[in-house]
Amino acid sequence: MRKNKAFKFLEEAKAELSKVNWPTKQQTIGYTITVIGISLVLSLFLGGLDFVFEYLLKTFILK
């Protein structure tokens, strides 16, 4: 009885995966470049904020 449920689940999973609208290679490359670009910009922004706050802390608070 358990085997029937497992096989049924696998058949249904395969059927659902065939309905998925997979991105093209070009779309995947574009999305990847976008994610990397946003990550770099955000890391530079946060690194800049860290630098500024560290400078302010050392200059005005920890004299």
C-alpha positions in Angstrom: 0.0 0.0 0.0 2.9 2.4 0.8 4.5 1.7 -2.6 1.3 2.7 -4.4 1.3 6.1 -2.5 4.9 6.7 -3.3 4.5 5.9 -7.0 1.3 8.0 -7.2 3.2 10.9 -5.6 6.1 10.6 -8.1 3.7 10.4 -11.0 1.8 13.5 -9.8 5.1 15.4 -9.1 6.3 14.6 -12.7 3.0 15.8 -14.1 3.2 19.1 -12.1 6.8 19.6 -13.2 5.8 19.3 -16.9 3.4 22.2 -16.3 6.2 24.5 -15.1 7.1 27.4 -17.4 10.9 27.1 -17.2 13.0 30.2 -18.1 15.1 30.2 -21.2 18.9 30.2 -21.1 18.9 33.9 -21.9 16.4 34.7 -19.2 18.4 32.7 -16.6 21.6 34.5 -17.6 19.8 37.9 -17.3 18.3 37.1 -13.9 21.7 35.9 -12.7 23.5 39.0 -13.8 20.7 41.1 -12.2 21.1 39.4 -8.9 24.9 39.7 -8.9 24.6 43.4 -9.8 22.1 44.2 -7.1 24.2 42.2 -4.6 27.3 44.2 -5.5 25.6 47.5 -5.3 24.0 46.7 -2.0 27.3 45.4 -0.6 29.1 48.6 -1.6 26.3 50.7 -0.1 26.4 48.8 3.2 30.2 48.8 3.2 30.1 52.6 2.7 27.7 53.1 5.6 29.9 50.9 7.8 32.9 53.0 6.9 31.1 56.3 7.6 29.7 55.2 10.9 33.0 53.8 12.0 34.7 57.0 11.1 32.1 59.1 13.0 32.3 56.8 16.0 36.1 57.0 16.2 36.2 60.8 15.5 33.4 62.1 17.7 32.6 59.4 20.4 35.8 57.5 21.1 38.2 60.4 21.2 
